[in-house]
Structure formats: C-alpha cells, structure tokens
Amino acid sequence: MNIVLWILQVLLGLMFLFAGGSKFLMPYEEMRANMTVELPHWFVLFIGAAEVLGGLGLVLPWALGIMPKLTPIAAALLAVVMAGAVVVSAFGGIAMAIFPFVILVLLLVVARGRWTTKE
C-alpha cells in the first residue's frame, strides 16, 4: 500500500503544481474563455496558490520526514478544493465533473492512507 500511496502522492503533487502554476502563468482572459463558470481573477489566483502549496504538501513533508502529518492534511484540503471544482465543472455537464471527482477520490485515498500510516 505504501508504494501505491507514494505513486499517488507524486502524480497528484505534480498535477497540482502544474495546474496551480498555470493559473499564475496563463493570461486571465485565456483562462476565462475555458471556464464553465466565470470566477474572479483574485479567486483563480487563490486557488492556484492553494494548488501549488497543496501539491508540495502532498510530497515534501512525508518525503523529508518533517511534520509528515501535513501530507494527509494537504490531501484533505486539496479534496475540498476539488469538491468545489466538481460543483463548478458540473455546470458544464456531468461529464465535465468526472475528472475532478476522480481526483477528489484519489486525494481522499491519500489522506486516509497517510493519516493511518506510521511515519
């Protein structure tokens, strides 16, 4: 199970680093064209910061052994972000909400797995 959790942590961490970083690098007008629900620019930047920090939090605390309980907390908080993404994506149709829902479930697997695993 430890190997599965590590694979999930690294893949999800990279995904959130990329997704969050792109919110800072991509022009807002370009992002807005792809949104199902228009969100204010400051909120998009807030979500981007949460995704970058959460992506780092999925891997670094557990890998470095420094405050490893931050890893399941980061996973749980990213799951909250993804719950919002599921709701917002559902406005574009149920099919649009499937990917964020799968990511939400995977984050909950990491949160539960790392919360119950000894460091």
Phi and psi restraints in degrees (range 20) as a CNS / XPLOR table:
assign (resid 1 and name C) (resid 2 and name N)
       (resid 2 and name CA) (resid 2 and name C) 1.0 -60.6 20.0 2
assign (resid 2 and name N) (resid 2 and name CA)
       (resid 2 and name C) (resid 3 and name N) 1.0 -40.7 20.0 2
assign (resid 2 and name C) (resid 3 and name N)
       (resid 3 and name CA) (resid 3 and name C) 1.0 -65.8 20.0 2
assign (resid 3 and name N) (resid 3 and name CA)
       (resid 3 and name C) (resid 4 and name N) 1.0 -41.6 20.0 2
assign (resid 3 and name C) (resid 4 and name N)
       (resid 4 and name CA) (resid 4 and name C) 1.0 -61.8 20.0 2
assign (resid 4 and name N) (resid 4 and name CA)
       (resid 4 and name C) (resid 5 and name N) 1.0 -43.6 20.0 2
assign (resid 4 and name C) (resid 5 and name N)
       (resid 5 and name CA) (resid 5 and name C) 1.0 -62.9 20.0 2
assign (resid 5 and name N) (resid 5 and name CA)
       (resid 5 and name C) (resid 6 and name N) 1.0 -41.8 20.0 2
assign (resid 5 and name C) (resid 6 and name N)
       (resid 6 and name CA) (resid 6 and name C) 1.0 -63.1 20.0 2
assign (resid 6 and name N) (resid 6 and name CA)
       (resid 6 and name C) (resid 7 and name N) 1.0 -43.4 20.0 2
assign (resid 6 and name C) (resid 7 and name N)
       (resid 7 and name CA) (resid 7 and name C) 1.0 -60.8 20.0 2
assign (resid 7 and name N) (resid 7 and name CA)
       (resid 7 and name C) (resid 8 and name N) 1.0 -45.9 20.0 2
assign (resid 7 and name C) (resid 8 and name N)
       (resid 8 and name CA) (resid 8 and name C) 1.0 -62.0 20.0 2
assign (resid 8 and name N) (resid 8 and name CA)
       (resid 8 and name C) (resid 9 and name N) 1.0 -44.9 20.0 2
assign (resid 8 and name C) (resid 9 and name N)
       (resid 9 and name CA) (resid 9 and name C) 1.0 -59.5 20.0 2
assign (resid 9 and name N) (resid 9 and name CA)
       (resid 9 and name C) (resid 10 and name N) 1.0 -47.3 20.0 2
assign (resid 9 and name C) (resid 10 and name N)
       (resid 10 and name CA) (resid 10 and name C) 1.0 -67.0 20.0 2
assign (resid 10 and name N) (resid 10 and name CA)
       (resid 10 and name C) (resid 11 and name N) 1.0 -46.9 20.0 2
assign (resid 10 and name C) (resid 11 and name N)
       (resid 11 and name CA) (resid 11 and name C) 1.0 -64.5 20.0 2
assign (resid 11 and name N) (resid 11 and name CA)
       (resid 11 and name C) (resid 12 and name N) 1.0 -45.3 20.0 2
assign (resid 11 and name C) (resid 12 and name N)
       (resid 12 and name CA) (resid 12 and name C) 1.0 -66.3 20.0 2
assign (resid 12 and name N) (resid 12 and name CA)
       (resid 12 and name C) (resid 13 and name N) 1.0 -40.2 20.0 2
assign (resid 12 and name C) (resid 13 and name N)
       (resid 13 and name CA) (resid 13 and name C) 1.0 -59.4 20.0 2
assign (resid 13 and name N) (resid 13 and name CA)
       (resid 13 and name C) (resid 14 and name N) 1.0 -46.2 20.0 2
assign (resid 13 and name C) (resid 14 and name N)
       (resid 14 and name CA) (resid 14 and name C) 1.0 -63.8 20.0 2
assign (resid 14 and name N) (resid 14 and name CA)
       (resid 14 and name C) (resid 15 and name N) 1.0 -41.2 20.0 2
assign (resid 14 and name C) (resid 15 and name N)
       (resid 15 and name CA) (resid 15 and name C) 1.0 -61.0 20.0 2
assign (resid 15 and name N) (resid 15 and name CA)
       (resid 15 and name C) (resid 16 and name N) 1.0 -44.5 20.0 2
assign (resid 15 and name C) (resid 16 and name N)
       (resid 16 and name CA) (resid 16 and name C) 1.0 -72.2 20.0 2
assign (resid 16 and name N) (resid 16 and name CA)
       (resid 16 and name C) (resid 17 and name N) 1.0 -33.4 20.0 2
assign (resid 16 and name C) (resid 17 and name N)
       (resid 17 and name CA) (resid 17 and name C) 1.0 -61.7 20.0 2
assign (resid 17 and name N) (resid 17 and name CA)
       (resid 17 and name C) (resid 18 and name N) 1.0 -44.5 20.0 2
assign (resid 17 and name C) (resid 18 and name N)
       (resid 18 and name CA) (resid 18 and name C) 1.0 -66.4 20.0 2
assign (resid 18 and name N) (resid 18 and name CA)
       (resid 18 and name C) (resid 19 and name N) 1.0 -47.8 20.0 2
assign (resid 18 and name C) (resid 19 and name N)
       (resid 19 and name CA) (resid 19 and name C) 1.0 -63.6 20.0 2
assign (resid 19 and name N) (resid 19 and name CA)
       (resid 19 and name C) (resid 20 and name N) 1.0 -44.9 20.0 2
assign (resid 19 and name C) (resid 20 and name N)
       (resid 20 and name CA) (resid 20 and name C) 1.0 -68.1 20.0 2
assign (resid 20 and name N) (resid 20 and name CA)
       (resid 20 and name C) (resid 21 and name N) 1.0 -42.1 20.0 2
assign (resid 20 and name C) (resid 21 and name N)
       (resid 21 and name CA) (resid 21 and name C) 1.0 -63.0 20.0 2
assign (resid 21 and name N) (resid 21 and name CA)
       (resid 21 and name C) (resid 22 and name N) 1.0 -36.5 20.0 2
assign (resid 21 and name C) (resid 22 and name N)
       (resid 22 and name CA) (resid 22 and name C) 1.0 -66.1 20.0 2
assign (resid 22 and name N) (resid 22 and name CA)
       (resid 22 and name C) (resid 23 and name N) 1.0 -26.3 20.0 2
assign (resid 22 and name C) (resid 23 and name N)
       (resid 23 and name CA) (resid 23 and name C) 1.0 -68.8 20.0 2
assign (resid 23 and name N) (resid 23 and name CA)
       (resid 23 and name C) (resid 24 and name N) 1.0 -23.4 20.0 2
assign (resid 23 and name C) (resid 24 and name N)
       (resid 24 and name CA) (resid 24 and name C) 1.0 -89.4 20.0 2
assign (resid 24 and name N) (resid 24 and name CA)
       (resid 24 and name C) (resid 25 and name N) 1.0 -28.8 20.0 2
assign (resid 24 and name C) (resid 25 and name N)
       (resid 25 and name CA) (resid 25 and name C) 1.0 -92.2 20.0 2
assign (resid 25 and name N) (resid 25 and name CA)
       (resid 25 and name C) (resid 26 and name N) 1.0 -31.5 20.0 2
assign (resid 25 and name C) (resid 26 and name N)
       (resid 26 and name CA) (resid 26 and name C) 1.0 -82.3 20.0 2
assign (resid 26 and name N) (resid 26 and name CA)
       (resid 26 and name C) (resid 27 and name N) 1.0 136.2 20.0 2
assign (resid 26 and name C) (resid 27 and name N)
       (resid 27 and name CA) (resid 27 and name C) 1.0 -59.2 20.0 2
assign (resid 27 and name N) (resid 27 and name CA)
       (resid 27 and name C) (resid 28 and name N) 1.0 141.1 20.0 2
assign (resid 27 and name C) (resid 28 and name N)
       (resid 28 and name CA) (resid 28 and name C) 1.0 -58.8 20.0 2
assign (resid 28 and name N) (resid 28 and name CA)
       (resid 28 and name C) (resid 29 and name N) 1.0 -38.3 20.0 2
assign (resid 28 and name C) (resid 29 and name N)
       (resid 29 and name CA) (resid 29 and name C) 1.0 -61.9 20.0 2
assign (resid 29 and name N) (resid 29 and name CA)
       (resid 29 and name C) (resid 30 and name N) 1.0 -37.8 20.0 2
assign (resid 29 and name C) (resid 30 and name N)
       (resid 30 and name CA) (resid 30 and name C) 1.0 -68.4 20.0 2
assign (resid 30 and name N) (resid 30 and name CA)
       (resid 30 and name C) (resid 31 and name N) 1.0 -41.1 20.0 2
assign (resid 30 and name C) (resid 31 and name N)
       (resid 31 and name CA) (resid 31 and name C) 1.0 -64.5 20.0 2
assign (resid 31 and name N) (resid 31 and name CA)
       (resid 31 and name C) (resid 32 and name N) 1.0 -42.7 20.0 2
assign (resid 31 and name C) (resid 32 and name N)
       (resid 32 and name CA) (resid 32 and name C) 1.0 -59.9 20.0 2
assign (resid 32 and name N) (resid 32 and name CA)
       (resid 32 and name C) (resid 33 and name N) 1.0 -32.9 20.0 2
assign (resid 32 and name C) (resid 33 and name N)
       (resid 33 and name CA) (resid 33 and name C) 1.0 -65.5 20.0 2
assign (resid 33 and name N) (resid 33 and name CA)
       (resid 33 and name C) (resid 34 and name N) 1.0 -24.7 20.0 2
assign (resid 33 and name C) (resid 34 and name N)
       (resid 34 and name CA) (resid 34 and name C) 1.0 -98.3 20.0 2
assign (resid 34 and name N) (resid 34 and name CA)
       (resid 34 and name C) (resid 35 and name N) 1.0 -1.2 20.0 2
assign (resid 34 and name C) (resid 35 and name N)
       (resid 35 and name CA) (resid 35 and name C) 1.0 -83.0 20.0 2
assign (resid 35 and name N) (resid 35 and name CA)
       (resid 35 and name C) (resid 36 and name N) 1.0 139.4 20.0 2
assign (resid 35 and name C) (resid 36 and name N)
       (resid 36 and name CA) (resid 36 and name C) 1.0 -78.8 20.0 2
assign (resid 36 and name N) (resid 36 and name CA)
       (resid 36 and name C) (resid 37 and name N) 1.0 -32.4 20.0 2
assign (resid 36 and name C) (resid 37 and name N)
       (resid 37 and name CA) (resid 37 and name C) 1.0 -127.9 20.0 2
assign (resid 37 and name N) (resid 37 and name CA)
       (resid 37 and name C) (resid 38 and name N) 1.0 125.9 20.0 2
assign (resid 37 and name C) (resid 38 and name N)
       (resid 38 and name CA) (resid 38 and name C) 1.0 -72.7 20.0 2
assign (resid 38 and name N) (resid 38 and name CA)
       (resid 38 and name C) (resid 39 and name N) 1.0 125.2 20.0 2
assign (resid 38 and name C) (resid 39 and name N)
       (resid 39 and name CA) (resid 39 and name C) 1.0 -110.8 20.0 2
assign (resid 39 and name N) (resid 39 and name CA)
       (resid 39 and name C) (resid 40 and name N) 1.0 148.1 20.0 2
assign (resid 39 and name C) (resid 40 and name N)
       (resid 40 and name CA) (resid 40 and name C) 1.0 -62.8 20.0 2
assign (resid 40 and name N) (resid 40 and name CA)
       (resid 40 and name C) (resid 41 and name N) 1.0 150.5 20.0 2
assign (resid 40 and name C) (resid 41 and name N)
       (resid 41 and name CA) (resid 41 and name C) 1.0 -58.3 20.0 2
assign (resid 41 and name N) (resid 41 and name CA)
       (resid 41 and name C) (resid 42 and name N) 1.0 -42.4 20.0 2
assign (resid 41 and name C) (resid 42 and name N)
       (resid 42 and name CA) (resid 42 and name C) 1.0 -62.1 20.0 2
assign (resid 42 and name N) (resid 42 and name CA)
       (resid 42 and name C) (resid 43 and name N) 1.0 -34.5 20.0 2
assign (resid 42 and name C) (resid 43 and name N)
       (resid 43 and name CA) (resid 43 and name C) 1.0 -72.0 20.0 2
assign (resid 43 and name N) (resid 43 and name CA)
       (resid 43 and name C) (resid 44 and name N) 1.0 -37.9 20.0 2
assign (resid 43 and name C) (resid 44 and name N)
       (resid 44 and name CA) (resid 44 and name C) 1.0 -62.3 20.0 2
assign (resid 44 and name N) (resid 44 and name CA)
       (resid 44 and name C) (resid 45 and name N) 1.0 -42.2 20.0 2
assign (resid 44 and name C) (resid 45 and name N)
       (resid 45 and name CA) (resid 45 and name C) 1.0 -66.0 20.0 2
assign (resid 45 and name N) (resid 45 and name CA)
       (resid 45 and name C) (resid 46 and name N) 1.0 -38.1 20.0 2
assign (resid 45 and name C) (resid 46 and name N)
       (resid 46 and name CA) (resid 46 and name C) 1.0 -62.0 20.0 2
assign (resid 46 and name N) (resid 46 and name CA)
       (resid 46 and name C) (resid 47 and name N) 1.0 -45.3 20.0 2
assign (resid 46 and name C) (resid 47 and name N)
       (resid 47 and name CA) (resid 47 and name C) 1.0 -63.1 20.0 2
assign (resid 47 and name N) (resid 47 and name CA)
       (resid 47 and name C) (resid 48 and name N) 1.0 -41.3 20.0 2
assign (resid 47 and name C) (resid 48 and name N)
       (resid 48 and name CA) (resid 48 and name C) 1.0 -59.7 20.0 2
assign (resid 48 and name N) (resid 48 and name CA)
       (resid 48 and name C) (resid 49 and name N) 1.0 -44.1 20.0 2
assign (resid 48 and name C) (resid 49 and name N)
       (resid 49 and name CA) (resid 49 and name C) 1.0 -64.0 20.0 2
assign (resid 49 and name N) (resid 49 and name CA)
       (resid 49 and name C) (resid 50 and name N) 1.0 -42.1 20.0 2
assign (resid 49 and name C) (resid 50 and name N)
       (resid 50 and name CA) (resid 50 and name C) 1.0 -62.1 20.0 2
assign (resid 50 and name N) (resid 50 and name CA)
       (resid 50 and name C) (resid 51 and name N) 1.0 -39.1 20.0 2
assign (resid 50 and name C) (resid 51 and name N)
       (resid 51 and name CA) (resid 51 and name C) 1.0 -68.8 20.0 2
assign (resid 51 and name N) (resid 51 and name CA)
       (resid 51 and name C) (resid 52 and name N) 1.0 -41.6 20.0 2
assign (resid 51 and name C) (resid 52 and name N)
       (resid 52 and name CA) (resid 52 and name C) 1.0 -65.0 20.0 2
assign (resid 52 and name N) (resid 52 and name CA)
       (resid 52 and name C) (resid 53 and name N) 1.0 -49.4 20.0 2
assign (resid 52 and name C) (resid 53 and name N)
       (resid 53 and name CA) (resid 53 and name C) 1.0 -64.0 20.0 2
assign (resid 53 and name N) (resid 53 and name CA)
       (resid 53 and name C) (resid 54 and name N) 1.0 -40.2 20.0 2
assign (resid 53 and name C) (resid 54 and name N)
       (resid 54 and name CA) (resid 54 and name C) 1.0 -65.3 20.0 2
assign (resid 54 and name N) (resid 54 and name CA)
       (resid 54 and name C) (resid 55 and name N) 1.0 -39.6 20.0 2
assign (resid 54 and name C) (resid 55 and name N)
       (resid 55 and name CA) (resid 55 and name C) 1.0 -61.1 20.0 2
assign (resid 55 and name N) (resid 55 and name CA)
       (resid 55 and name C) (resid 56 and name N) 1.0 -42.5 20.0 2
assign (resid 55 and name C) (resid 56 and name N)
       (resid 56 and name CA) (resid 56 and name C) 1.0 -66.2 20.0 2
assign (resid 56 and name N) (resid 56 and name CA)
       (resid 56 and name C) (resid 57 and name N) 1.0 -39.7 20.0 2
assign (resid 56 and name C) (resid 57 and name N)
       (resid 57 and name CA) (resid 57 and name C) 1.0 -67.3 20.0 2
assign (resid 57 and name N) (resid 57 and name CA)
       (resid 57 and name C) (resid 58 and name N) 1.0 -23.1 20.0 2
assign (resid 57 and name C) (resid 58 and name N)
       (resid 58 and name CA) (resid 58 and name C) 1.0 -69.4 20.0 2
assign (resid 58 and name N) (resid 58 and name CA)
       (resid 58 and name C) (resid 59 and name N) 1.0 -28.9 20.0 2
assign (resid 58 and name C) (resid 59 and name N)
       (resid 59 and name CA) (resid 59 and name C) 1.0 -112.6 20.0 2
assign (resid 59 and name N) (resid 59 and name CA)
       (resid 59 and name C) (resid 60 and name N) 1.0 -52.8 20.0 2
assign (resid 59 and name C) (resid 60 and name N)
       (resid 60 and name CA) (resid 60 and name C) 1.0 -61.5 20.0 2
assign (resid 60 and name N) (resid 60 and name CA)
       (resid 60 and name C) (resid 61 and name N) 1.0 -48.7 20.0 2
assign (resid 60 and name C) (resid 61 and name N)
       (resid 61 and name CA) (resid 61 and name C) 1.0 -58.7 20.0 2
assign (resid 61 and name N) (resid 61 and name CA)
       (resid 61 and name C) (resid 62 and name N) 1.0 -42.8 20.0 2
assign (resid 61 and name C) (resid 62 and name N)
       (resid 62 and name CA) (resid 62 and name C) 1.0 -72.0 20.0 2
assign (resid 62 and name N) (resid 62 and name CA)
       (resid 62 and name C) (resid 63 and name N) 1.0 -40.9 20.0 2
assign (resid 62 and name C) (resid 63 and name N)
       (resid 63 and name CA) (resid 63 and name C) 1.0 -66.6 20.0 2
assign (resid 63 and name N) (resid 63 and name CA)
       (resid 63 and name C) (resid 64 and name N) 1.0 -39.5 20.0 2
assign (resid 63 and name C) (resid 64 and name N)
       (resid 64 and name CA) (resid 64 and name C) 1.0 -88.2 20.0 2
assign (resid 64 and name N) (resid 64 and name CA)
       (resid 64 and name C) (resid 65 and name N) 1.0 -12.9 20.0 2
assign (resid 64 and name C) (resid 65 and name N)
       (resid 65 and name CA) (resid 65 and name C) 1.0 71.7 20.0 2
assign (resid 65 and name N) (resid 65 and name CA)
       (resid 65 and name C) (resid 66 and name N) 1.0 18.7 20.0 2
assign (resid 65 and name C) (resid 66 and name N)
       (resid 66 and name CA) (resid 66 and name C) 1.0 -105.1 20.0 2
assign (resid 66 and name N) (resid 66 and name CA)
       (resid 66 and name C) (resid 67 and name N) 1.0 110.5 20.0 2
assign (resid 66 and name C) (resid 67 and name N)
       (resid 67 and name CA) (resid 67 and name C) 1.0 51.7 20.0 2
assign (resid 67 and name N) (resid 67 and name CA)
       (resid 67 and name C) (resid 68 and name N) 1.0 58.1 20.0 2
assign (resid 67 and name C) (resid 68 and name N)
       (resid 68 and name CA) (resid 68 and name C) 1.0 -62.2 20.0 2
assign (resid 68 and name N) (resid 68 and name CA)
       (resid 68 and name C) (resid 69 and name N) 1.0 -18.8 20.0 2
assign (resid 68 and name C) (resid 69 and name N)
       (resid 69 and name CA) (resid 69 and name C) 1.0 -68.8 20.0 2
assign (resid 69 and name N) (resid 69 and name CA)
       (resid 69 and name C) (resid 70 and name N) 1.0 -10.0 20.0 2
assign (resid 69 and name C) (resid 70 and name N)
       (resid 70 and name CA) (resid 70 and name C) 1.0 -69.9 20.0 2
assign (resid 70 and name N) (resid 70 and name CA)
       (resid 70 and name C) (resid 71 and name N) 1.0 -24.6 20.0 2
assign (resid 70 and name C) (resid 71 and name N)
       (resid 71 and name CA) (resid 71 and name C) 1.0 -63.4 20.0 2
assign (resid 71 and name N) (resid 71 and name CA)
       (resid 71 and name C) (resid 72 and name N) 1.0 -52.4 20.0 2
assign (resid 71 and name C) (resid 72 and name N)
       (resid 72 and name CA) (resid 72 and name C) 1.0 -66.7 20.0 2
assign (resid 72 and name N) (resid 72 and name CA)
       (resid 72 and name C) (resid 73 and name N) 1.0 -29.0 20.0 2
assign (resid 72 and name C) (resid 73 and name N)
       (resid 73 and name CA) (resid 73 and name C) 1.0 -67.4 20.0 2
assign (resid 73 and name N) (resid 73 and name CA)
       (resid 73 and name C) (resid 74 and name N) 1.0 -43.4 20.0 2
assign (resid 73 and name C) (resid 74 and name N)
       (resid 74 and name CA) (resid 74 and name C) 1.0 -60.8 20.0 2
assign (resid 74 and name N) (resid 74 and name CA)
       (resid 74 and name C) (resid 75 and name N) 1.0 -42.2 20.0 2
assign (resid 74 and name C) (resid 75 and name N)
       (resid 75 and name CA) (resid 75 and name C) 1.0 -63.1 20.0 2
assign (resid 75 and name N) (resid 75 and name CA)
       (resid 75 and name C) (resid 76 and name N) 1.0 -42.4 20.0 2
assign (resid 75 and name C) (resid 76 and name N)
       (resid 76 and name CA) (resid 76 and name C) 1.0 -66.3 20.0 2
assign (resid 76 and name N) (resid 76 and name CA)
       (resid 76 and name C) (resid 77 and name N) 1.0 -41.0 20.0 2
assign (resid 76 and name C) (resid 77 and name N)
       (resid 77 and name CA) (resid 77 and name C) 1.0 -69.5 20.0 2
assign (resid 77 and name N) (resid 77 and name CA)
       (resid 77 and name C) (resid 78 and name N) 1.0 -36.5 20.0 2
assign (resid 77 and name C) (resid 78 and name N)
       (resid 78 and name CA) (resid 78 and name C) 1.0 -66.2 20.0 2
assign (resid 78 and name N) (resid 78 and name CA)
       (resid 78 and name C) (resid 79 and name N) 1.0 -31.8 20.0 2
assign (resid 78 and name C) (resid 79 and name N)
       (resid 79 and name CA) (resid 79 and name C) 1.0 -63.2 20.0 2
assign (resid 79 and name N) (resid 79 and name CA)
       (resid 79 and name C) (resid 80 and name N) 1.0 -36.3 20.0 2
assign (resid 79 and name C) (resid 80 and name N)
       (resid 80 and name CA) (resid 80 and name C) 1.0 -64.4 20.0 2
assign (resid 80 and name N) (resid 80 and name CA)
       (resid 80 and name C) (resid 81 and name N) 1.0 -43.7 20.0 2
assign (resid 80 and name C) (resid 81 and name N)
       (resid 81 and name CA) (resid 81 and name C) 1.0 -59.3 20.0 2
assign (resid 81 and name N) (resid 81 and name CA)
       (resid 81 and name C) (resid 82 and name N) 1.0 -43.2 20.0 2
assign (resid 81 and name C) (resid 82 and name N)
       (resid 82 and name CA) (resid 82 and name C) 1.0 -70.4 20.0 2
assign (resid 82 and name N) (resid 82 and name CA)
       (resid 82 and name C) (resid 83 and name N) 1.0 -29.4 20.0 2
assign (resid 82 and name C) (resid 83 and name N)
       (resid 83 and name CA) (resid 83 and name C) 1.0 -61.9 20.0 2
assign (resid 83 and name N) (resid 83 and name CA)
       (resid 83 and name C) (resid 84 and name N) 1.0 -41.5 20.0 2
assign (resid 83 and name C) (resid 84 and name N)
       (resid 84 and name CA) (resid 84 and name C) 1.0 -63.3 20.0 2
assign (resid 84 and name N) (resid 84 and name CA)
       (resid 84 and name C) (resid 85 and name N) 1.0 -38.4 20.0 2
assign (resid 84 and name C) (resid 85 and name N)
       (resid 85 and name CA) (resid 85 and name C) 1.0 -65.3 20.0 2
assign (resid 85 and name N) (resid 85 and name CA)
       (resid 85 and name C) (resid 86 and name N) 1.0 -36.0 20.0 2
assign (resid 85 and name C) (resid 86 and name N)
       (resid 86 and name CA) (resid 86 and name C) 1.0 -62.3 20.0 2
assign (resid 86 and name N) (resid 86 and name CA)
       (resid 86 and name C) (resid 87 and name N) 1.0 -46.3 20.0 2
assign (resid 86 and name C) (resid 87 and name N)
       (resid 87 and name CA) (resid 87 and name C) 1.0 -63.3 20.0 2
assign (resid 87 and name N) (resid 87 and name CA)
       (resid 87 and name C) (resid 88 and name N) 1.0 -48.4 20.0 2
assign (resid 87 and name C) (resid 88 and name N)
       (resid 88 and name CA) (resid 88 and name C) 1.0 -64.9 20.0 2
assign (resid 88 and name N) (resid 88 and name CA)
       (resid 88 and name C) (resid 89 and name N) 1.0 -41.5 20.0 2
assign (resid 88 and name C) (resid 89 and name N)
       (resid 89 and name CA) (resid 89 and name C) 1.0 -66.3 20.0 2
assign (resid 89 and name N) (resid 89 and name CA)
       (resid 89 and name C) (resid 90 and name N) 1.0 -31.2 20.0 2
assign (resid 89 and name C) (resid 90 and name N)
       (resid 90 and name CA) (resid 90 and name C) 1.0 -63.1 20.0 2
assign (resid 90 and name N) (resid 90 and name CA)
       (resid 90 and name C) (resid 91 and name N) 1.0 -23.3 20.0 2
assign (resid 90 and name C) (resid 91 and name N)
       (resid 91 and name CA) (resid 91 and name C) 1.0 -64.2 20.0 2
assign (resid 91 and name N) (resid 91 and name CA)
       (resid 91 and name C) (resid 92 and name N) 1.0 -23.1 20.0 2
assign (resid 91 and name C) (resid 92 and name N)
       (resid 92 and name CA) (resid 92 and name C) 1.0 -89.2 20.0 2
assign (resid 92 and name N) (resid 92 and name CA)
       (resid 92 and name C) (resid 93 and name N) 1.0 1.8 20.0 2
assign (resid 92 and name C) (resid 93 and name N)
       (resid 93 and name CA) (resid 93 and name C) 1.0 118.1 20.0 2
assign (resid 93 and name N) (resid 93 and name CA)
       (resid 93 and name C) (resid 94 and name N) 1.0 152.3 20.0 2
assign (resid 93 and name C) (resid 94 and name N)
       (resid 94 and name CA) (resid 94 and name C) 1.0 -58.3 20.0 2
assign (resid 94 and name N) (resid 94 and name CA)
       (resid 94 and name C) (resid 95 and name N) 1.0 -37.4 20.0 2
assign (resid 94 and name C) (resid 95 and name N)
       (resid 95 and name CA) (resid 95 and name C) 1.0 -60.3 20.0 2
assign (resid 95 and name N) (resid 95 and name CA)
       (resid 95 and name C) (resid 96 and name N) 1.0 -32.7 20.0 2
assign (resid 95 and name C) (resid 96 and name N)
       (resid 96 and name CA) (resid 96 and name C) 1.0 -68.5 20.0 2
assign (resid 96 and name N) (resid 96 and name CA)
       (resid 96 and name C) (resid 97 and name N) 1.0 -23.2 20.0 2
assign (resid 96 and name C) (resid 97 and name N)
       (resid 97 and name CA) (resid 97 and name C) 1.0 -89.7 20.0 2
assign (resid 97 and name N) (resid 97 and name CA)
       (resid 97 and name C) (resid 98 and name N) 1.0 -6.2 20.0 2
assign (resid 97 and name C) (resid 98 and name N)
       (resid 98 and name CA) (resid 98 and name C) 1.0 -66.4 20.0 2
assign (resid 98 and name N) (resid 98 and name CA)
       (resid 98 and name C) (resid 99 and name N) 1.0 -48.2 20.0 2
assign (resid 98 and name C) (resid 99 and name N)
       (resid 99 and name CA) (resid 99 and name C) 1.0 -60.6 20.0 2
assign (resid 99 and name N) (resid 99 and name CA)
       (resid 99 and name C) (resid 100 and name N) 1.0 -50.6 20.0 2
assign (resid 99 and name C) (resid 100 and name N)
       (resid 100 and name CA) (resid 100 and name C) 1.0 -61.3 20.0 2
assign (resid 100 and name N) (resid 100 and name CA)
       (resid 100 and name C) (resid 101 and name N) 1.0 -31.8 20.0 2
assign (resid 100 and name C) (resid 101 and name N)
       (resid 101 and name CA) (resid 101 and name C) 1.0 -67.3 20.0 2
assign (resid 101 and name N) (resid 101 and name CA)
       (resid 101 and name C) (resid 102 and name N) 1.0 -41.5 20.0 2
assign (resid 101 and name C) (resid 102 and name N)
       (resid 102 and name CA) (resid 102 and name C) 1.0 -63.1 20.0 2
assign (resid 102 and name N) (resid 102 and name CA)
       (resid 102 and name C) (resid 103 and name N) 1.0 -43.0 20.0 2
assign (resid 102 and name C) (resid 103 and name N)
       (resid 103 and name CA) (resid 103 and name C) 1.0 -62.6 20.0 2
assign (resid 103 and name N) (resid 103 and name CA)
       (resid 103 and name C) (resid 104 and name N) 1.0 -40.5 20.0 2
assign (resid 103 and name C) (resid 104 and name N)
       (resid 104 and name CA) (resid 104 and name C) 1.0 -57.5 20.0 2
assign (resid 104 and name N) (resid 104 and name CA)
       (resid 104 and name C) (resid 105 and name N) 1.0 -47.2 20.0 2
assign (resid 104 and name C) (resid 105 and name N)
       (resid 105 and name CA) (resid 105 and name C) 1.0 -63.3 20.0 2
assign (resid 105 and name N) (resid 105 and name CA)
       (resid 105 and name C) (resid 106 and name N) 1.0 -43.1 20.0 2
assign (resid 105 and name C) (resid 106 and name N)
       (resid 106 and name CA) (resid 106 and name C) 1.0 -63.5 20.0 2
assign (resid 106 and name N) (resid 106 and name CA)
       (resid 106 and name C) (resid 107 and name N) 1.0 -38.1 20.0 2
assign (resid 106 and name C) (resid 107 and name N)
       (resid 107 and name CA) (resid 107 and name C) 1.0 -64.0 20.0 2
assign (resid 107 and name N) (resid 107 and name CA)
       (resid 107 and name C) (resid 108 and name N) 1.0 -39.0 20.0 2
assign (resid 107 and name C) (resid 108 and name N)
       (resid 108 and name CA) (resid 108 and name C) 1.0 -67.0 20.0 2
assign (resid 108 and name N) (resid 108 and name CA)
       (resid 108 and name C) (resid 109 and name N) 1.0 -34.2 20.0 2
assign (resid 108 and name C) (resid 109 and name N)
       (resid 109 and name CA) (resid 109 and name C) 1.0 -62.9 20.0 2
assign (resid 109 and name N) (resid 109 and name CA)
       (resid 109 and name C) (resid 110 and name N) 1.0 -45.3 20.0 2
assign (resid 109 and name C) (resid 110 and name N)
       (resid 110 and name CA) (resid 110 and name C) 1.0 -63.9 20.0 2
assign (resid 110 and name N) (resid 110 and name CA)
       (resid 110 and name C) (resid 111 and name N) 1.0 -45.7 20.0 2
assign (resid 110 and name C) (resid 111 and name N)
       (resid 111 and name CA) (resid 111 and name C) 1.0 -59.3 20.0 2
assign (resid 111 and name N) (resid 111 and name CA)
       (resid 111 and name C) (resid 112 and name N) 1.0 -48.0 20.0 2
assign (resid 111 and name C) (resid 112 and name N)
       (resid 112 and name CA) (resid 112 and name C) 1.0 -66.8 20.0 2
assign (resid 112 and name N) (resid 112 and name CA)
       (resid 112 and name C) (resid 113 and name N) 1.0 -44.3 20.0 2
assign (resid 112 and name C) (resid 113 and name N)
       (resid 113 and name CA) (resid 113 and name C) 1.0 -63.6 20.0 2
assign (resid 113 and name N) (resid 113 and name CA)
       (resid 113 and name C) (resid 114 and name N) 1.0 -43.1 20.0 2
assign (resid 113 and name C) (resid 114 and name N)
       (resid 114 and name CA) (resid 114 and name C) 1.0 -79.4 20.0 2
assign (resid 114 and name N) (resid 114 and name CA)
       (resid 114 and name C) (resid 115 and name N) 1.0 -25.0 20.0 2
assign (resid 114 and name C) (resid 115 and name N)
       (resid 115 and name CA) (resid 115 and name C) 1.0 -69.1 20.0 2
assign (resid 115 and name N) (resid 115 and name CA)
       (resid 115 and name C) (resid 116 and name N) 1.0 -34.6 20.0 2
assign (resid 115 and name C) (resid 116 and name N)
       (resid 116 and name CA) (resid 116 and name C) 1.0 -94.9 20.0 2
assign (resid 116 and name N) (resid 116 and name CA)
       (resid 116 and name C) (resid 117 and name N) 1.0 -6.2 20.0 2
assign (resid 116 and name C) (resid 117 and name N)
       (resid 117 and name CA) (resid 117 and name C) 1.0 -88.1 20.0 2
assign (resid 117 and name N) (resid 117 and name CA)
       (resid 117 and name C) (resid 118 and name N) 1.0 138.0 20.0 2
assign (resid 117 and name C) (resid 118 and name N)
       (resid 118 and name CA) (resid 118 and name C) 1.0 -75.5 20.0 2
assign (resid 118 and name N) (resid 118 and name CA)
       (resid 118 and name C) (resid 119 and name N) 1.0 144.3 20.0 2
